[in-house]
């Protein structure tokens, strides 16, 4: 469904809106709503998994901390 809307030229915000209007449940279910970022990740063939994103975020934090605290003893 979302792939068809993307092929029709709809942006990720419009796709998220349609998914919410159609009451398509998210992975979390319940009252959770679709967001543009989630739709973009869903449609992106090169998207990284949540675990990969978390690992990259942690690497970035450690690199920044090392730069800031590296010279302090």
Order of alpha helices (4+ residues) and beta strands (2+ residues): alpha-alpha-alpha-alpha
